[in-house]
Every structure is written in C-alpha cells, then in structure tokens.
Amino acid sequence: MNIILKPKVRHYTKELTKLVIIMILGFLLILAIIFFKYEPVYEIKIAGNKIGYTKCENEFKDLIEDKITNQHEANVEDVSLVEEPSYELKLVARNIKSNTDEMIDLLKDYTITTYKYYYVALNNENMGYTDTLEEAKEIVDEIKSCYSQEDLELNLQIFEKYTQNKDEVKTETLEETEKAIVAVADKEKEEKEKSSALAIINNVKLSVLPVNGRITSRYGEASSIRSSRHTGLDIACQTGTDIKVISSGIVTCAKKSGAYGNLVKIDHGQGIETWYGHCSKIYAKEGAKVIVVGTKEELGESCVNEIKAAGGEAIFCKTDVTSDESLDNLVKTALDAYGKIDILVNNAGVGGTTANMDQITMDEWNTVLATNLTAPFVLCKKIIPIMEKQGAGTIVNVASMAATAAGRGGLAYTSAKHGLLGLTRQMSLDHGRTGVRINAVLPGPIATDMIARVLAIPQHPVTMKIGMSPAKRPGEPIEVAQAIAFLASDEASFIHGAALAVDGGYTIF
C-alpha cells in the first residue's frame, strides 16, 4: 500500500523531527555540562552537623575504623562514636574537595574513649595505678616477699580500673607504689605489735589499746620505783586524750582512788576486770546489765525499754517469787544471759491486811510472809553460793520503816519486814567473810500505788506525820533506787549488815 503525503503534511513532519533532534541535543548538552561541572558524592553528617563529602561510603567507614575506633595506644580499651555518621547522596561542584584527614579529626570530637588501668589495693585501699597487669603483679610479689604471714597478713589485690577521664588516673612508678604500700604495712605491723600485749582471756576479747601513745612500761616489768613487778601497762599520751575501753563491760567504779588518781573500773565478765588510772577527767557512770522481774509483762517490758533508752542493757523475766520453780528459772535466765550474778535486789512485796490477830486469816498471813520474807530467803539461798564461787556479790533487801517499830504496816506486814531485817543481818554475818555484802534499805512513805489512797486523805495520821517530818513530803521511787545503787556499789564496800532508812526523817520522832 502506498501512502502519499500531501505537501502540507510533509512540511509539519519535517519540522517535528527537527524539534526532537534539537531537544535531544540540548539534553545531551546539559548532561555534558553537569558531568564536567558536578559529580555525585555522599554528604557526611554526625549529630546533625555536616563534616564533608566522600565518593565511597564503604571506603570512608573503613577509614573510620582504621583511624579512630581501632586504637592501639597504651591503656586505650575502647573508642566509639557518640552516634553513627549519616550518608546522603548529592551532586556537588567538582571544584569542592573534602579533606579526609580533616574529617577524621572532626569525627574525633564525637568519640568516647575508655581507658583501662590496674591498681594494687592493700586491705581494699587503692595504693597506686599501673599501666599493665604485669607491673601490678610485680609489685604484689615484691611486697609479699618482704612480710611473712606471722608478721602481718597482707590483703593485697589487683583490680582493673576503667575510666573515660584519664586525668583522674595518675600512674606511679613501681618504686613509688611499693613505697606507699610498705609505709602502710609497716604501720599495721607496728599496731599489731602494740596490741600483742592484749589477748583473749577467759573468752573475753581485749581488742584495742585504750589510747594511742608510746608504751613506757609493760606488764611484768621491774622498776627501781616499784617494790614488785608492774601489774599494768603504762602508755604516755597528752592530757585530755580520750580513753577507749578495750572490751565491752560494766562500769563498776568511777572515782578518785589513792595512787591511781581518777580511776575507772570495767567488769568484762568471766572474772576479767580492767582498771584505767590517772585519768584527767572522768565521764563514766556506773551501770549494770539488768534483769527486770515481775508478774506483769507489760509493766516489765516498759521498764526494760526505759533502761535501754537511757543507754543501758536489760531483759524481762516473768517470775512468781512465791514459786520455787519460777525462781529457779530466774536464776537460770540470769546466768544464761550474762554468765554471772553480781547484784541481787529483793524488792518484791505486798502490803496485805491491817487486821488484828483475831481477824487475820491464815491465807492472808501466809501470802504476806511468802512474798515479803520467804521469797527473799529462797532467792538468797539460790544465789549466795553463786556469788561466793565468783568471790564477790552484793545483796540489797528492800525492807520498810515497819521493820523497826510497830504500828506502821499491820501484823503480817510488820512481822515480815522485821523478819527480813533480821535475815539481812544474820546472812551478812554468815557470808560477809566470803565476799558477799548484804544490806537493807528501809523506805518510809513513798509515793507509789501502795499508799496512794492514804496520801489522798489530808487528815490521815500518816499524811499528817509526813507534813511534820524534816522532808515534809513523801519520797520518790528514784530516791529509794539511788540508795539501793549506793549500797550495791564499791563506794559502800565497808558497809555490811546495815539498815539504811530512806524516809525523809519520818522515823526519827
């Protein structure tokens, strides 16, 4: 089939062809211009900041690893970038060049370097850093060779130290580190030698020297100023130096005592006592480990808590003093808790009836005497042998002003308190020579629940006589306690079989 184009159509076709050719040539020209003036590269950014360009992403990553992250400098454990750089393909002028070294330097500002060191610790104290593990081991071996286990048990350990701030690590020479460790070790050895005068005696650990100072005279040393060998340890120190107790115990004496000057005595139990003489000042107070005895648990525990709050030590033992089995348990509890019994205070008592002989029942009579007289006797019978075996002990019986005269407590009560005073004096005679001191206190009208009803009646004979007494008031329980504490202390060492009236002068008229 033949196609015949008319002249007009042929004209338009020819023009269209020319136009297409021109467009293609123009496009090629543009490409040529772009090729010669621009090139495709990757724009590199880190933390949002542009640092340069690279033609090959993988090659630049290899360069980062080689120049930055794979460090071989001393003590460098790890180098990492704060974040991975980003790579974005772009066209840039061929005359724009990126300096690879400059980009690497810029990237170093975005790195975190972790350093690794070693240090030798003596008893968990850092004694100095080293660059290598071999140096640390060399120090440990050298130090251990200087001290035998008998001289000093050294706890030397090697630890790794990682840090991102190498300014906090100052490495010393081997000689410097060894010198620092030796100084500490020598000091510990000296302290150990000082404390060798102390020991464990009868299971009581004498753990520290009372003061730091120069030992001027040791136990057992002879001297021209003594007729016998030294029975103590003299340590020179400045006046006012704090004195430490070498082991836990009870303050039994804190006073001026002859050649010892200001003297503090501490009883550590198990037959061990330490004396601290020539004290410039005494701040110690006498104390005791206490067993609170009674039938009312709530009241007993309250008393224990008061003692503990004041810095003392106490336990409660529920006890019926009229029960032999209960008293046996009390003695066992005391020995199990503290190992010995130094002081016994017989304070349990009941008031009972004021009925005459023809009115009082046998049950009332037996109850009053069982609590006020028989119980103290039974408990003394159980405890005095323990005290005699210890070589010392103190008993204080709480009697009453009714122990010296009639008309102050009723038939049963007065009889029981007279009996308790007689018991006190006879036991003192029988056992005083064995080291057991036994005395009594005779309280007058004391503001307790026992006489609260009487004190509330102004016209009651007792209340009226209190008003005429020298003290002009009833006594407080603490005042009786202070008298008991005195009789139990070493300050009363020359007092045997005494009856100390604590009555505000009630019984002197």
FILUM-493213 format. One line per 5 residues: number of its first residue (from 0); their letters; for each residue x, y, z of C-alpha. Coordinates in steps of 0.05 Angstrom, whole numbers, plus 5000, padded with zeros to 4 digits. Example, Ala and Ser with C-alpha at 12.3 -4.5 7.8 and 13.67 -1.06 7.14 Angstrom:
BEGIN
0	AS	5246/4910/5156 ~ 5273/4979/5143
END
This chain:
BEGIN
0	MNIIL	5000/5000/5000 ~ 5028/5068/4981 ~ 5019/5128/5026 ~ 5020/5194/4993 ~ 5032/5254/5037
5	KPKVR	5007/5319/5016 ~ 5058/5376/5014 ~ 5029/5409/5078 ~ 5034/5346/5120 ~ 5104/5333/5096
10	HYTKE	5123/5402/5120 ~ 5098/5391/5191 ~ 5131/5323/5198 ~ 5199/5351/5178 ~ 5192/5408/5229
15	LTKLV	5174/5360/5285 ~ 5234/5317/5270 ~ 5279/5377/5274 ~ 5249/5397/5341 ~ 5260/5328/5372
20	IIMIL	5332/5327/5348 ~ 5343/5396/5378 ~ 5314/5374/5445 ~ 5357/5312/5447 ~ 5419/5352/5432
25	GFLLI	5400/5402/5486 ~ 5391/5347/5537 ~ 5457/5317/5519 ~ 5490/5385/5524 ~ 5461/5394/5594
30	LAIIF	5486/5326/5615 ~ 5554/5343/5588 ~ 5555/5408/5626 ~ 5533/5373/5691 ~ 5584/5318/5681
35	FKYEP	5641/5367/5672 ~ 5620/5415/5729 ~ 5587/5369/5781 ~ 5595/5300/5809 ~ 5554/5252/5854
40	VYEIK	5582/5244/5925 ~ 5558/5226/5995 ~ 5547/5283/6045 ~ 5570/5261/6114 ~ 5535/5285/6177
45	IAGNK	5543/5268/6251 ~ 5499/5293/6307 ~ 5465/5337/6255 ~ 5530/5372/6235 ~ 5559/5366/6164
50	IGYTK	5632/5348/6164 ~ 5646/5336/6089 ~ 5637/5290/6029 ~ 5661/5223/6006 ~ 5654/5187/5938
55	CENEF	5650/5118/5971 ~ 5611/5106/6035 ~ 5643/5038/6050 ~ 5714/5064/6040 ~ 5702/5121/6089
60	KDLIE	5673/5073/6140 ~ 5735/5030/6135 ~ 5777/5093/6145 ~ 5738/5110/6209 ~ 5751/5041/6237
65	DKITN	5825/5045/6219 ~ 5838/5116/6243 ~ 5791/5122/6302 ~ 5758/5061/6333 ~ 5817/5013/6326
70	QHEAN	5866/5048/6372 ~ 5929/5016/6396 ~ 5952/5069/6444 ~ 5972/5050/6515 ~ 5914/5038/6563
75	VEDVS	5861/5051/6509 ~ 5808/4998/6518 ~ 5754/5023/6471 ~ 5738/5082/6425 ~ 5667/5092/6400
80	LVEEP	5628/5147/6365 ~ 5572/5181/6401 ~ 5529/5160/6341 ~ 5539/5131/6272 ~ 5550/5183/6216
85	SYELK	5495/5191/6164 ~ 5509/5187/6088 ~ 5465/5224/6037 ~ 5477/5222/5961 ~ 5483/5292/5930
90	LVARN	5511/5329/5868 ~ 5565/5378/5883 ~ 5612/5421/5842 ~ 5675/5385/5821 ~ 5718/5441/5849
95	IKSNT	5693/5426/5920 ~ 5742/5380/5953 ~ 5737/5343/6021 ~ 5800/5334/6062 ~ 5795/5264/6091
100	DEMID	5844/5278/6148 ~ 5804/5339/6169 ~ 5740/5299/6170 ~ 5774/5245/6213 ~ 5798/5299/6261
105	LLKDY	5727/5328/6265 ~ 5699/5259/6280 ~ 5747/5251/6338 ~ 5709/5306/6373 ~ 5649/5259/6372
110	TITTY	5683/5200/6404 ~ 5683/5169/6474 ~ 5748/5137/6495 ~ 5751/5086/6552 ~ 5818/5075/6586
115	KYYYV	5840/5014/6625 ~ 5889/5014/6683 ~ 5908/4968/6740 ~ 5916/4984/6813 ~ 5941/4948/6875
120	ALNNE	5896/4951/6936 ~ 5921/4939/7007 ~ 5863/4920/7052 ~ 5815/4948/6999 ~ 5852/5015/6996
125	NMGYT	5879/5037/6928 ~ 5954/5045/6934 ~ 5972/5066/6862 ~ 5958/5055/6789 ~ 5999/5017/6738
130	DTLEE	5995/5014/6663 ~ 5998/4938/6657 ~ 5977/4876/6695 ~ 6049/4852/6696 ~ 6071/4914/6733
135	AKEIV	6017/4904/6786 ~ 6036/4831/6796 ~ 6108/4851/6803 ~ 6090/4899/6860 ~ 6048/4847/6896
140	DEIKS	6102/4794/6892 ~ 6155/4842/6917 ~ 6114/4866/6977 ~ 6093/4795/6998 ~ 6166/4774/6998
145	CYSQE	6181/4828/7050 ~ 6130/4805/7102 ~ 6116/4736/7129 ~ 6046/4714/7147 ~ 6068/4713/7220
150	DLELN	6088/4786/7217 ~ 6028/4812/7181 ~ 5972/4783/7139 ~ 5970/4828/7078 ~ 5907/4831/7037
155	LQIFE	5937/4851/6971 ~ 5891/4850/6910 ~ 5896/4874/6838 ~ 5836/4909/6807 ~ 5821/4936/6738
160	KYTQN	5802/5009/6731 ~ 5761/5034/6672 ~ 5753/5109/6661 ~ 5735/5158/6607 ~ 5775/5213/6642
165	KDEVK	5847/5193/6644 ~ 5864/5256/6684 ~ 5835/5222/6745 ~ 5887/5167/6739 ~ 5958/5182/6757
170	TETLE	6005/5123/6747 ~ 6064/5118/6793 ~ 6129/5083/6783 ~ 6136/5014/6813 ~ 6182/5043/6866
175	ETEKA	6131/5096/6886 ~ 6074/5047/6893 ~ 6117/4997/6932 ~ 6139/5053/6979 ~ 6067/5073/6993
180	IVAVA	6046/5002/7008 ~ 6107/4989/7053 ~ 6091/5051/7094 ~ 6020/5027/7108 ~ 6043/4955/7121
185	DKEKE	6096/4978/7170 ~ 6045/5019/7208 ~ 5998/4960/7212 ~ 6054/4915/7235 ~ 6071/4966/7290
190	EKEKS	5999/4968/7313 ~ 5997/4893/7314 ~ 6059/4891/7357 ~ 6029/4942/7404 ~ 5965/4903/7412
195	SALAI	6003/4839/7425 ~ 6001/4859/7498 ~ 5926/4847/7494 ~ 5896/4779/7488 ~ 5834/4736/7496
200	INNVK	5827/4716/7569 ~ 5771/4671/7594 ~ 5735/4682/7527 ~ 5736/4758/7537 ~ 5770/4792/7477
205	LSVLP	5813/4851/7496 ~ 5812/4883/7428 ~ 5844/4952/7428 ~ 5893/4995/7465 ~ 5857/5048/7508
210	VNGRI	5898/5105/7478 ~ 5949/5114/7422 ~ 6015/5131/7450 ~ 6084/5106/7470 ~ 6085/5046/7517
215	TSRYG	6130/5068/7574 ~ 6123/5008/7618 ~ 6097/4939/7603 ~ 6062/4887/7646 ~ 6111/4848/7689
220	EASSI	6170/4896/7681 ~ 6214/4911/7740 ~ 6229/4982/7761 ~ 6271/5019/7812 ~ 6209/5057/7835
225	RSSRH	6169/4994/7849 ~ 6178/4940/7901 ~ 6147/4889/7855 ~ 6137/4877/7781 ~ 6089/4921/7743
230	TGLDI	6018/4897/7745 ~ 5993/4944/7689 ~ 6010/4977/7624 ~ 6034/5050/7622 ~ 6021/5090/7558
235	ACQTG	6046/5161/7550 ~ 5996/5209/7518 ~ 5975/5282/7522 ~ 5928/5306/7577 ~ 5856/5305/7553
240	TDIKV	5865/5245/7506 ~ 5802/5204/7500 ~ 5808/5136/7533 ~ 5776/5076/7498 ~ 5750/5015/7535
245	ISSGI	5788/4954/7509 ~ 5727/4910/7512 ~ 5653/4915/7528 ~ 5632/4912/7601 ~ 5601/4947/7660
250	VTCAK	5628/5008/7695 ~ 5635/4987/7768 ~ 5676/5046/7794 ~ 5688/5117/7772 ~ 5722/5157/7826
255	KSGAY	5788/5182/7855 ~ 5826/5124/7885 ~ 5893/5133/7920 ~ 5955/5125/7877 ~ 5912/5111/7816
260	GNLVK	5884/5182/7816 ~ 5819/5185/7778 ~ 5802/5112/7768 ~ 5751/5076/7724 ~ 5739/5002/7732
265	IDHGQ	5705/4960/7679 ~ 5678/4890/7693 ~ 5681/4848/7628 ~ 5652/4785/7658 ~ 5685/4717/7663
270	GIETW	5727/4742/7721 ~ 5761/4796/7679 ~ 5765/4869/7702 ~ 5805/4927/7673 ~ 5827/4989/7711
275	YGHCS	5840/5057/7678 ~ 5881/5100/7725 ~ 5909/5171/7724 ~ 5850/5198/7684 ~ 5850/5274/7678
280	KIYAK	5774/5274/7679 ~ 5721/5221/7690 ~ 5657/5220/7649 ~ 5639/5147/7661 ~ 5577/5127/7700
285	EGAKV	5565/5063/7738 ~ 5520/5015/7701 ~ 5493/4945/7703 ~ 5461/4893/7659 ~ 5392/4886/7690
290	IVVGT	5340/4831/7694 ~ 5273/4861/7710 ~ 5230/4813/7750 ~ 5154/4814/7759 ~ 5088/4783/7742
295	KEELG	5062/4839/7697 ~ 5094/4832/7629 ~ 5071/4899/7602 ~ 5099/4937/7662 ~ 5164/4896/7660
300	ESCVN	5176/4909/7586 ~ 5162/4983/7596 ~ 5216/4984/7650 ~ 5264/4948/7603 ~ 5251/4999/7548
305	EIKAA	5265/5056/7596 ~ 5332/5025/7614 ~ 5351/5014/7541 ~ 5330/5085/7523 ~ 5379/5111/7576
310	GGEAI	5435/5070/7544 ~ 5432/5010/7590 ~ 5420/4936/7578 ~ 5361/4898/7607 ~ 5315/4839/7596
315	FCKTD	5249/4820/7629 ~ 5237/4753/7663 ~ 5166/4738/7685 ~ 5172/4710/7755 ~ 5127/4689/7812
320	VTSDE	5172/4699/7873 ~ 5129/4652/7914 ~ 5144/4594/7866 ~ 5208/4555/7875 ~ 5206/4532/7802
325	SLDNL	5197/4604/7778 ~ 5257/4627/7820 ~ 5299/4571/7791 ~ 5281/4596/7721 ~ 5300/4667/7741
330	VKTAL	5370/4646/7764 ~ 5380/4604/7701 ~ 5358/4663/7657 ~ 5408/4709/7691 ~ 5466/4661/7683
335	DAYGK	5449/4644/7611 ~ 5444/4718/7593 ~ 5504/4747/7630 ~ 5545/4689/7657 ~ 5543/4713/7730
340	IDILV	5502/4749/7783 ~ 5536/4808/7817 ~ 5477/4843/7850 ~ 5411/4819/7877 ~ 5356/4868/7898
345	NNAGV	5298/4836/7935 ~ 5244/4887/7922 ~ 5181/4846/7913 ~ 5129/4859/7966 ~ 5055/4863/7983
350	GGTTA	5020/4906/8034 ~ 4969/4858/8059 ~ 4915/4869/8111 ~ 4919/4914/8173 ~ 4872/4867/8211
355	NMDQI	4886/4847/8283 ~ 4907/4776/8303 ~ 4835/4754/8317 ~ 4814/4779/8247 ~ 4871/4760/8201
360	TMDEW	4863/4694/8163 ~ 4919/4643/8153 ~ 4915/4654/8078 ~ 4927/4729/8087 ~ 4984/4715/8136
365	NTVLA	5017/4664/8090 ~ 5011/4708/8028 ~ 5046/4767/8061 ~ 5102/4726/8092 ~ 5111/4684/8029
370	TNLTA	5124/4746/7986 ~ 5158/4793/8036 ~ 5202/4744/8075 ~ 5204/4673/8048 ~ 5217/4694/7975
375	PFVLC	5279/4736/7993 ~ 5305/4679/8036 ~ 5295/4627/7980 ~ 5327/4672/7927 ~ 5387/4687/7972
380	KKIIP	5394/4613/7985 ~ 5399/4601/7910 ~ 5444/4660/7892 ~ 5493/4668/7951 ~ 5531/4603/7932
385	IMEKQ	5539/4632/7861 ~ 5567/4697/7889 ~ 5614/4661/7936 ~ 5641/4620/7878 ~ 5653/4685/7840
390	GAGTI	5688/4714/7901 ~ 5642/4774/7907 ~ 5570/4796/7905 ~ 5521/4846/7935 ~ 5450/4836/7961
395	VNVAS	5403/4893/7979 ~ 5338/4874/8013 ~ 5282/4925/8009 ~ 5251/4923/8078 ~ 5210/4981/8107
400	MAATA	5206/5030/8164 ~ 5158/4978/8192 ~ 5220/4934/8205 ~ 5240/4976/8265 ~ 5175/4992/8301
405	AGRGG	5103/4970/8307 ~ 5042/5007/8282 ~ 5068/5021/8212 ~ 5040/4965/8169 ~ 4995/4915/8203
410	LAYTS	5010/4850/8237 ~ 5032/4807/8178 ~ 5070/4863/8141 ~ 5107/4887/8204 ~ 5126/4816/8223
415	AKHGL	5151/4801/8153 ~ 5194/4865/8149 ~ 5222/4853/8219 ~ 5240/4783/8196 ~ 5272/4810/8132
420	LGLTR	5316/4858/8172 ~ 5337/4801/8218 ~ 5350/4756/8157 ~ 5394/4811/8127 ~ 5437/4818/8190
425	QMSLD	5445/4744/8201 ~ 5463/4729/8129 ~ 5513/4787/8130 ~ 5547/4755/8190 ~ 5546/4686/8159
430	HGRTG	5570/4704/8089 ~ 5605/4772/8093 ~ 5673/4740/8101 ~ 5664/4703/8035 ~ 5659/4769/7996
435	VRINA	5583/4775/7996 ~ 5557/4841/8024 ~ 5484/4841/8048 ~ 5448/4904/8069 ~ 5377/4932/8072
440	VLPGP	5341/4996/8057 ~ 5282/5018/8099 ~ 5236/5061/8056 ~ 5187/5107/8091 ~ 5124/5134/8058
445	IATDM	5139/5132/7983 ~ 5092/5160/7930 ~ 5073/5093/7899 ~ 5006/5060/7885 ~ 5013/5022/7951
450	IARVL	4999/5085/7993 ~ 4965/5130/7942 ~ 4898/5122/7978 ~ 4929/5143/8044 ~ 4964/5204/8015
455	AIPQH	4898/5227/7985 ~ 4868/5236/8055 ~ 4897/5301/8086 ~ 4873/5282/8156 ~ 4903/5212/8154
460	PVTMK	4954/5202/8210 ~ 5008/5181/8160 ~ 4995/5242/8116 ~ 4996/5288/8176 ~ 5062/5259/8203
465	IGMSP	5093/5266/8134 ~ 5077/5340/8138 ~ 5114/5345/8205 ~ 5175/5306/8182 ~ 5241/5341/8164
470	AKRPG	5229/5329/8089 ~ 5155/5350/8093 ~ 5137/5305/8034 ~ 5132/5233/8013 ~ 5193/5203/7980
475	EPIEV	5200/5187/7906 ~ 5217/5117/7880 ~ 5281/5143/7848 ~ 5306/5164/7917 ~ 5300/5092/7941
480	AQAIA	5333/5068/7877 ~ 5392/5114/7889 ~ 5401/5087/7959 ~ 5400/5016/7932 ~ 5451/5034/7878
485	FLASD	5497/5063/7931 ~ 5494/5001/7975 ~ 5507/4958/7914 ~ 5568/4999/7891 ~ 5641/4996/7912
490	EASFI	5631/5062/7949 ~ 5595/5021/8002 ~ 5648/4966/8005 ~ 5656/4977/8081 ~ 5581/4972/8096
495	HGAAL	5556/4903/8120 ~ 5490/4885/8152 ~ 5466/4957/8153 ~ 5395/4983/8151 ~ 5392/5049/8113
500	AVDGG	5329/5089/8127 ~ 5303/5127/8067 ~ 5243/5161/8099 ~ 5254/5236/8099 ~ 5263/5233/8175
505	YTIF	5194/5200/8186 ~ 5220/5151/8238 ~ 5264/5198/8280 ~ 5205/5220/8323
END
